[in-house]
């Protein structure tokens, strides 16, 4: 631990190094503690006390004090109100003091009930009043109504007695005497002739006894009572608090000393690192000349690389121009495709009116007979165009070309929207074309379901596998609502065998002999299988 002789110098250094926030906080605490509390009483005869107590006055109740300059008996009179009800006047001396030194009394001064007790002689009742004063006047300070108040227990009187010694004005001493009489019997009081205690002389003393006539066994309640009303601890408590604070400061000083040693060690380390850095800097400076020559050579290489990069950039610009031309060509092709699509839409409308196509979907000549060669050319053109269309557009095109061949359920349209990235549009169109022409003709001719094998070959499946048929969960996916009935559609056409939705597609359908049409319930991704 550091020597005590240097403690106060260290504390002064700490105080000087304090932050602005700490100084501001300390100033606020000083301002908040600058107020004082006046203590006084309202005295009643026992005959009148019962009437006042019947009102329900309790400790802690707020009071209002108001100066009454028009009082015919005393122009300094200060009336006391409890809940807007008059309960008495302050004592004459205290009233004169409040009226003269506390301006707030003219409009209403706040106070509080701090005690209810009888006098030591049991001949009257006292209602103790505490009056907080934010900014006490100079006269109030001169009269002792300030923090200039010190007291202690007299340690020389023996264990069988409790005596207090007080250093204050006579007014403050009388207030203390009245305060203690609320809880104790004050047997003796007056001027003190006791020797100086701890280097301090106390001009007043008083002795306390309890109801049994003995000294109180515990000093703590006495100190708590005085400290609550006057805000001042005993000198012994102050010394203990100062000693504790001093010990805390000494511990802090020890901690600061240790931290200072660590800082000095860090400073020495940093100096060594600085010297090492300076040596490295000198070594680097010696290498700078060689690096300059290398830098020049590297700069020449960078110029060459820049020239090559410029050539690559020019080449990329040319390639970009070529891509722009390709893009224009693709846009032109797309426009042509769109024109072809419009043409075939018009063609499908003419088909629906009964002209231009024969009963099997072929193109008719001028005599009304099917032209197989023209039909094949039309099919090739439509198949080529379908390669650039989405599945929904292909299904729509097929229904327009063969309007009397299909009944497309809403579930089928929804399933086509789930495979917008399907890449084999020409194969899808070909299967739909055959389904609406050759397969429909075979079924109209009375052929059974297996007629699809002759039309589609391996792409046709008349039913599902036994594993799928035995799975209720899988079969639920193959049931579709048609005309208010649930129809199982096991017949389907297959495109691809993988799981990729871009290369694989299934068309589930049902032949309705009553209307002579193919009912399509699904045209999309592979329906779920058991365990898949």
VMD Tcl script that draws the C-alpha trace (Angstrom):
set ca {
  {0.00 0.00 0.00}
  {1.23 3.50 -0.81}
  {2.39 5.77 2.08}
  {-0.45 7.76 3.66}
  {1.58 10.96 3.34}
  {1.12 10.93 -0.44}
  {-2.56 9.91 -0.27}
  {-4.05 13.40 -0.30}
  {-1.76 14.48 -3.17}
  {-2.94 11.47 -5.14}
  {-6.57 12.30 -4.32}
  {-6.01 15.86 -5.51}
  {-4.58 14.51 -8.77}
  {-7.59 12.23 -9.17}
  {-9.93 15.12 -8.47}
  {-8.21 17.29 -11.08}
  {-8.48 14.49 -13.61}
  {-12.20 14.00 -12.95}
  {-14.51 14.19 -15.93}
  {-16.94 17.02 -16.54}
  {-19.82 14.59 -15.92}
  {-18.58 13.76 -12.43}
  {-18.15 17.42 -11.52}
  {-21.62 18.22 -12.87}
  {-23.14 15.33 -10.90}
  {-21.41 16.50 -7.72}
  {-22.70 20.03 -8.27}
  {-26.27 18.71 -8.73}
  {-26.02 16.75 -5.49}
  {-24.81 19.85 -3.66}
  {-27.72 21.85 -5.07}
  {-30.21 19.17 -4.12}
  {-28.85 18.98 -0.58}
  {-28.83 22.75 -0.07}
  {-32.38 22.77 1.32}
  {-33.28 22.64 5.03}
  {-36.17 21.35 7.12}
  {-37.92 23.42 9.81}
  {-39.37 21.45 12.70}
  {-42.28 22.80 14.78}
  {-45.44 21.67 16.59}
  {-49.13 22.34 16.95}
  {-50.04 21.95 20.64}
  {-53.57 21.08 21.81}
  {-55.07 20.59 25.19}
  {-56.09 17.02 25.77}
  {-59.73 18.07 25.72}
  {-59.31 19.51 22.20}
  {-56.95 16.82 20.91}
  {-59.70 14.19 20.62}
  {-61.66 16.46 18.28}
  {-58.62 16.98 16.02}
  {-57.65 13.33 16.01}
  {-61.19 12.34 15.08}
  {-60.51 13.93 11.68}
  {-58.16 11.06 10.84}
  {-54.87 12.96 10.73}
  {-51.96 10.53 10.24}
  {-48.18 10.73 10.01}
  {-47.14 11.52 6.46}
  {-50.26 13.53 5.58}
  {-49.55 16.70 3.56}
  {-50.30 20.08 5.11}
  {-50.57 23.60 3.68}
  {-49.28 26.66 5.58}
  {-50.62 30.07 4.60}
  {-49.61 33.49 6.00}
  {-52.60 35.49 7.28}
  {-51.47 39.14 7.39}
  {-55.03 40.34 8.10}
  {-55.20 38.51 11.41}
  {-56.32 41.07 14.02}
  {-54.28 39.46 16.82}
  {-51.01 38.72 15.00}
  {-50.15 39.99 11.49}
  {-47.47 37.27 11.31}
  {-49.97 34.49 11.96}
  {-49.54 31.37 9.79}
  {-52.62 29.17 9.51}
  {-52.26 25.37 9.05}
  {-54.67 23.45 6.77}
  {-55.21 19.69 6.54}
  {-57.22 18.76 3.43}
  {-58.46 22.35 3.12}
  {-59.62 22.26 6.76}
  {-58.12 24.58 9.34}
  {-56.46 22.70 12.22}
  {-54.59 25.54 13.98}
  {-51.80 28.16 13.86}
  {-48.01 27.85 14.07}
  {-46.41 28.97 17.36}
  {-45.93 32.72 17.45}
  {-42.11 32.69 17.20}
  {-42.04 30.17 14.38}
  {-44.87 31.99 12.58}
  {-42.91 35.27 12.64}
  {-39.85 33.44 11.29}
  {-41.79 31.78 8.45}
  {-43.75 34.90 7.52}
  {-40.59 37.01 7.32}
  {-38.09 34.58 5.76}
  {-40.14 32.17 3.60}
  {-41.91 34.00 0.71}
  {-43.83 30.84 -0.32}
  {-45.96 31.18 2.84}
  {-47.91 34.02 1.20}
  {-49.44 31.68 -1.45}
  {-49.23 28.32 0.29}
  {-46.24 26.52 1.77}
  {-46.21 22.71 1.69}
  {-45.48 20.78 4.91}
  {-46.01 17.25 6.24}
  {-47.15 15.60 9.50}
  {-44.03 13.95 10.98}
  {-45.17 12.99 14.49}
  {-48.13 12.59 16.89}
  {-47.46 12.39 20.65}
  {-48.28 13.77 24.07}
  {-45.87 15.94 26.04}
  {-43.61 14.46 28.73}
  {-45.95 15.81 31.42}
  {-48.98 14.22 29.71}
  {-50.84 17.52 29.88}
  {-51.10 18.29 26.17}
  {-50.99 16.73 22.72}
  {-48.44 17.72 20.05}
  {-48.72 17.38 16.29}
  {-45.18 17.57 14.87}
  {-44.77 19.39 11.53}
  {-41.80 19.25 9.13}
  {-41.49 22.19 6.71}
  {-39.02 21.68 3.79}
  {-37.29 24.92 2.69}
  {-35.54 24.72 -0.69}
  {-33.41 27.88 -0.29}
  {-33.06 28.95 3.35}
  {-32.39 32.64 3.95}
  {-29.36 34.02 5.74}
  {-31.40 34.69 8.86}
  {-32.62 31.09 8.98}
  {-29.01 29.97 8.81}
  {-28.06 32.35 11.62}
  {-30.86 30.95 13.77}
  {-29.46 27.46 13.37}
  {-31.98 26.21 10.83}
  {-29.17 24.92 8.61}
  {-26.86 21.99 8.21}
  {-24.42 23.55 10.75}
  {-25.40 20.95 13.28}
  {-23.20 18.34 14.99}
  {-23.84 15.85 17.77}
  {-22.52 12.64 19.29}
  {-23.05 10.18 22.09}
  {-21.12 10.98 25.28}
  {-18.83 7.98 25.76}
  {-17.66 9.13 29.23}
  {-21.00 8.89 31.03}
  {-20.95 5.11 31.59}
  {-23.02 2.20 30.27}
  {-26.01 2.92 32.56}
  {-26.64 6.34 31.06}
  {-27.20 7.71 27.57}
  {-26.16 11.29 27.09}
  {-25.99 13.28 23.93}
  {-23.70 16.24 23.34}
  {-24.78 18.80 20.71}
  {-23.02 21.60 18.86}
  {-25.72 23.93 17.52}
  {-27.61 27.11 18.22}
  {-30.03 27.23 21.09}
  {-32.99 27.18 18.69}
  {-31.83 23.97 17.05}
  {-31.08 22.45 20.47}
  {-34.63 23.19 21.69}
  {-36.05 21.66 18.51}
  {-33.97 18.51 19.10}
  {-35.13 18.38 22.70}
  {-38.78 18.50 21.66}
  {-38.16 15.89 18.96}
  {-36.67 13.38 21.40}
  {-39.42 13.93 23.96}
  {-41.86 12.34 21.52}
  {-40.18 8.94 22.02}
  {-38.05 9.27 25.19}
  {-37.98 11.00 28.55}
  {-35.43 13.81 28.52}
  {-34.37 13.81 32.13}
  {-31.59 16.37 31.99}
  {-30.60 19.00 29.52}
  {-28.68 22.25 29.41}
  {-25.19 23.65 29.01}
  {-22.44 21.06 28.71}
  {-19.45 21.06 31.04}
  {-18.04 17.84 29.71}
  {-14.44 17.85 28.52}
  {-13.60 18.16 24.90}
  {-14.41 14.97 23.04}
  {-12.29 13.95 20.03}
  {-10.88 17.46 19.82}
  {-14.35 19.04 19.70}
  {-16.37 20.90 22.33}
  {-20.17 20.48 22.43}
  {-21.93 23.34 24.26}
  {-25.16 21.41 24.95}
  {-26.04 18.08 26.45}
  {-29.13 16.07 27.35}
  {-29.84 12.69 28.95}
  {-32.33 10.13 27.68}
  {-34.24 7.45 29.57}
  {-37.01 5.11 28.50}
  {-40.36 4.44 30.18}
  {-38.65 2.28 32.87}
  {-36.29 5.10 33.79}
  {-33.26 3.39 32.31}
  {-31.00 4.38 29.48}
  {-32.05 2.94 26.09}
  {-30.13 -0.26 25.37}
  {-29.66 0.46 21.67}
  {-28.22 3.69 20.26}
  {-29.31 2.96 16.67}
  {-32.98 4.09 17.02}
  {-31.86 7.37 18.59}
  {-29.43 8.07 15.77}
  {-32.02 7.05 13.17}
  {-34.57 9.46 14.67}
  {-32.15 12.41 14.73}
  {-30.79 11.58 11.30}
  {-34.28 11.35 9.80}
  {-35.36 14.76 11.13}
  {-32.11 16.74 10.93}
  {-30.30 14.77 8.23}
  {-27.08 14.68 10.33}
  {-25.41 11.47 11.58}
  {-23.41 11.36 14.82}
  {-19.76 12.32 14.76}
  {-18.80 8.73 15.50}
  {-20.73 7.54 12.47}
  {-19.14 10.29 10.40}
  {-15.67 9.17 11.49}
  {-16.44 5.57 10.64}
  {-17.78 6.60 7.24}
  {-14.74 8.79 6.60}
  {-12.44 5.97 7.69}
  {-14.21 3.54 5.40}
  {-14.00 6.02 2.55}
  {-10.31 6.55 3.27}
  {-9.68 2.82 3.16}
  {-11.54 2.60 -0.14}
  {-9.43 5.44 -1.54}
  {-6.24 3.75 -0.33}
  {-7.32 0.57 -2.11}
  {-7.98 2.61 -5.23}
  {-4.58 4.24 -4.88}
  {-2.98 0.80 -4.66}
  {-4.89 -0.24 -7.76}
  {-3.78 2.95 -9.53}
  {-0.16 2.26 -8.52}
  {-0.38 -1.24 -9.97}
  {-1.96 0.06 -13.13}
  {0.75 2.70 -13.36}
  {3.39 0.00 -13.16}
  {1.66 -1.89 -15.94}
  {1.50 1.30 -18.02}
  {5.21 1.94 -17.48}
  {5.99 -1.63 -18.51}
  {3.85 -1.14 -21.63}
  {5.68 2.12 -22.32}
  {9.05 0.37 -22.15}
  {7.79 -2.37 -24.45}
  {6.44 0.19 -26.91}
  {9.79 2.01 -26.89}
  {11.55 -1.24 -27.76}
  {9.06 -1.89 -30.52}
  {9.59 1.67 -31.82}
  {13.34 1.16 -31.96}
  {12.85 -2.13 -33.80}
  {10.46 -0.41 -36.22}
  {13.00 2.34 -36.89}
  {15.65 -0.26 -37.68}
  {13.26 -2.02 -40.05}
  {12.48 1.33 -41.69}
  {16.16 1.92 -42.33}
  {16.48 -1.53 -43.86}
  {13.49 -0.87 -46.07}
  {14.93 2.44 -47.21}
  {18.11 0.66 -48.22}
  {16.06 -1.68 -50.37}
  {13.98 1.09 -51.97}
  {16.54 1.87 -54.67}
  {16.54 -1.71 -55.91}
  {12.77 -1.79 -55.80}
  {12.56 1.39 -57.91}
  {14.49 -0.29 -60.72}
  {12.25 -3.34 -60.47}
  {9.21 -1.08 -60.45}
  {10.26 0.53 -63.71}
  {10.70 -2.84 -65.31}
  {7.34 -3.95 -63.97}
  {5.76 -0.76 -65.34}
  {6.97 -1.63 -68.82}
  {5.43 -5.09 -68.42}
  {2.18 -3.52 -67.27}
  {2.11 -1.31 -70.34}
  {2.47 -4.41 -72.50}
  {-0.32 -6.14 -70.56}
  {-2.47 -3.04 -70.95}
  {-1.95 -3.11 -74.70}
  {-2.97 -6.77 -74.82}
  {-6.01 -6.04 -72.63}
  {-7.00 -3.23 -75.03}
  {-6.82 -5.63 -77.94}
  {-8.96 -8.14 -76.01}
  {-11.44 -5.35 -75.29}
  {-11.66 -4.46 -78.97}
  {-12.25 -8.12 -79.78}
  {-14.97 -8.32 -77.10}
  {-16.65 -5.23 -78.60}
  {-16.68 -6.89 -82.00}
  {-18.10 -10.07 -80.49}
  {-20.73 -7.97 -78.75}
  {-21.67 -6.41 -82.08}
  {-21.95 -9.89 -83.55}
  {-24.18 -10.93 -80.66}
  {-26.32 -7.86 -81.26}
  {-26.77 -8.92 -84.89}
  {-27.64 -12.45 -83.75}
  {-30.16 -10.97 -81.33}
  {-31.75 -9.00 -84.15}
  {-31.95 -12.17 -86.24}
  {-33.61 -14.00 -83.33}
  {-36.08 -11.16 -82.92}
  {-36.88 -11.36 -86.65}
  {-37.36 -15.13 -86.35}
  {-39.62 -14.59 -83.35}
  {-41.70 -12.10 -85.33}
  {-42.05 -14.64 -88.14}
  {-43.10 -17.31 -85.65}
  {-45.68 -14.96 -84.24}
  {-47.03 -14.28 -87.73}
  {-47.19 -18.04 -88.38}
  {-49.02 -18.53 -85.10}
  {-51.55 -15.85 -86.08}
  {-51.98 -17.56 -89.41}
  {-52.63 -20.94 -87.84}
  {-55.07 -19.37 -85.38}
  {-57.02 -18.00 -88.35}
  {-56.70 -21.42 -90.00}
  {-58.10 -23.13 -86.90}
  {-61.08 -20.75 -86.96}
  {-61.78 -21.75 -90.54}
  {-61.54 -25.39 -89.49}
  {-64.11 -24.83 -86.78}
  {-66.48 -23.38 -89.42}
  {-66.34 -26.65 -91.39}
  {-64.14 -25.52 -94.30}
  {-60.52 -26.18 -95.15}
  {-60.02 -29.50 -93.22}
  {-61.35 -32.93 -93.78}
  {-62.82 -35.20 -91.14}
  {-59.42 -36.63 -90.17}
  {-57.69 -33.33 -89.71}
  {-56.01 -33.21 -93.10}
  {-56.06 -30.28 -95.52}
  {-58.77 -30.60 -98.19}
  {-58.21 -29.77 -101.84}
  {-60.57 -27.70 -103.93}
  {-62.74 -30.77 -104.57}
  {-63.15 -31.30 -100.85}
  {-60.86 -34.39 -100.65}
  {-58.03 -34.68 -98.14}
  {-54.61 -33.71 -99.44}
  {-52.15 -35.96 -97.51}
  {-49.07 -34.11 -98.73}
  {-50.43 -30.70 -97.71}
  {-51.57 -32.14 -94.37}
  {-48.07 -33.52 -93.71}
  {-46.52 -30.15 -94.58}
  {-48.94 -28.42 -92.20}
  {-48.11 -30.91 -89.45}
  {-44.38 -30.37 -89.93}
  {-44.84 -26.60 -89.82}
  {-46.97 -26.78 -86.68}
  {-44.51 -29.20 -85.03}
  {-41.60 -26.87 -85.83}
  {-43.49 -23.88 -84.47}
  {-44.45 -25.78 -81.29}
  {-40.75 -26.14 -80.41}
  {-40.76 -22.47 -79.36}
  {-44.11 -22.53 -77.54}
  {-44.97 -23.26 -73.91}
  {-47.03 -26.36 -73.01}
  {-50.16 -24.26 -72.35}
  {-49.83 -22.58 -75.75}
  {-49.35 -25.98 -77.44}
  {-52.45 -27.40 -75.73}
  {-54.41 -24.32 -76.75}
  {-53.18 -24.68 -80.36}
  {-54.24 -28.35 -80.45}
  {-57.73 -27.52 -79.17}
  {-58.09 -24.79 -81.78}
  {-56.97 -27.04 -84.63}
  {-59.20 -29.93 -83.47}
  {-62.04 -28.13 -81.66}
  {-64.40 -31.15 -81.80}
  {-61.82 -33.64 -80.49}
  {-61.00 -32.49 -76.95}
  {-62.56 -31.60 -73.63}
  {-59.77 -30.02 -71.54}
  {-60.44 -29.94 -67.79}
  {-59.28 -27.06 -65.58}
  {-56.84 -29.42 -63.86}
  {-55.11 -29.96 -67.21}
  {-54.67 -26.23 -67.80}
  {-53.21 -25.81 -64.29}
  {-50.79 -28.70 -64.81}
  {-49.41 -27.10 -68.00}
  {-48.54 -23.94 -66.04}
  {-46.27 -26.01 -63.76}
  {-44.00 -27.10 -66.65}
  {-43.32 -23.76 -68.35}
  {-39.70 -24.82 -68.89}
  {-40.57 -27.98 -70.89}
  {-38.15 -28.25 -73.86}
  {-39.84 -30.88 -76.11}
  {-42.76 -28.89 -77.42}
  {-42.68 -30.49 -80.91}
  {-43.16 -33.98 -79.36}
  {-46.04 -32.75 -77.20}
  {-47.80 -31.23 -80.20}
  {-47.34 -34.41 -82.24}
  {-48.92 -36.57 -79.51}
  {-51.84 -34.15 -79.07}
  {-52.32 -34.07 -82.87}
  {-52.49 -37.87 -83.03}
  {-54.73 -37.99 -79.97}
  {-57.22 -35.59 -81.57}
  {-57.15 -37.19 -85.04}
  {-56.10 -40.84 -85.50}
  {-56.87 -42.02 -81.94}
  {-60.28 -40.30 -81.95}
  {-61.09 -41.82 -85.36}
  {-60.17 -45.29 -84.06}
  {-62.40 -44.92 -81.02}
  {-65.28 -43.53 -83.08}
  {-64.88 -46.64 -85.27}
  {-65.52 -48.79 -82.18}
  {-61.97 -49.92 -81.43}
  {-61.07 -50.58 -77.72}
  {-58.63 -48.71 -75.46}
  {-55.64 -50.66 -76.78}
  {-56.09 -48.91 -80.10}
  {-53.67 -46.32 -78.69}
  {-50.80 -48.78 -79.15}
  {-51.28 -48.69 -82.96}
  {-51.46 -44.87 -82.91}
  {-48.73 -43.99 -80.37}
  {-46.62 -47.11 -80.01}
  {-44.52 -47.26 -76.81}
  {-45.62 -43.72 -75.83}
  {-49.09 -45.09 -74.92}
  {-50.05 -46.80 -71.64}
  {-53.57 -48.24 -71.35}
  {-53.38 -48.48 -67.52}
  {-51.11 -47.98 -64.52}
  {-48.89 -50.64 -62.97}
  {-50.25 -53.02 -60.32}
  {-48.18 -51.23 -57.65}
  {-49.79 -47.91 -58.53}
  {-53.30 -49.42 -58.75}
  {-52.88 -50.93 -55.26}
  {-51.89 -47.54 -53.77}
  {-54.96 -45.47 -52.79}
  {-52.79 -42.42 -52.28}
  {-51.28 -42.66 -55.76}
  {-54.66 -43.34 -57.40}
  {-56.14 -40.21 -55.81}
  {-53.83 -38.18 -58.06}
  {-55.36 -39.93 -61.12}
  {-58.99 -39.10 -60.27}
  {-60.45 -36.01 -61.94}
  {-63.83 -34.25 -61.70}
  {-65.69 -34.47 -65.02}
  {-69.34 -33.33 -65.33}
  {-69.82 -33.65 -61.57}
  {-68.42 -37.22 -61.44}
  {-65.03 -38.55 -60.35}
  {-63.33 -40.25 -63.31}
  {-60.16 -42.37 -62.99}
  {-57.79 -41.67 -65.89}
  {-55.20 -44.43 -66.06}
  {-54.64 -44.09 -69.82}
  {-51.77 -41.73 -70.48}
  {-49.15 -40.70 -73.01}
  {-45.48 -40.58 -72.03}
  {-42.71 -38.17 -72.98}
  {-39.38 -38.97 -71.35}
  {-38.62 -41.33 -68.46}
  {-36.60 -39.13 -66.08}
  {-37.58 -36.79 -63.22}
  {-36.64 -33.57 -65.03}
  {-39.71 -31.40 -65.65}
  {-37.90 -29.92 -68.65}
  {-37.70 -33.28 -70.48}
  {-40.51 -35.38 -68.97}
  {-44.31 -34.96 -69.35}
  {-47.47 -37.09 -68.96}
  {-50.94 -36.70 -70.61}
  {-53.72 -38.50 -68.71}
  {-56.99 -38.76 -70.65}
  {-60.35 -40.53 -70.86}
  {-62.53 -41.40 -73.86}
  {-66.14 -40.25 -73.53}
  {-68.21 -42.23 -76.08}
  {-71.33 -40.18 -75.41}
  {-69.83 -36.94 -76.78}
  {-67.20 -38.62 -78.95}
  {-64.33 -36.60 -77.46}
  {-61.07 -37.16 -75.59}
  {-61.27 -35.74 -72.05}
  {-57.79 -34.51 -70.90}
  {-57.44 -34.30 -67.09}
  {-53.68 -33.79 -66.80}
  {-50.97 -32.45 -69.11}
  {-47.90 -31.83 -67.02}
  {-45.24 -33.40 -64.83}
  {-45.19 -37.08 -63.90}
  {-47.91 -37.81 -61.30}
  {-46.64 -39.20 -57.95}
  {-45.91 -42.94 -57.67}
  {-45.93 -45.12 -54.53}
  {-42.79 -44.47 -52.47}
  {-41.61 -41.74 -54.87}
}
mol new
graphics top color blue
foreach p $ca { graphics top sphere $p radius 0.5 }
foreach p [lrange $ca 0 end-1] q [lrange $ca 1 end] { graphics top cylinder $p $q radius 0.2 }
display resetview
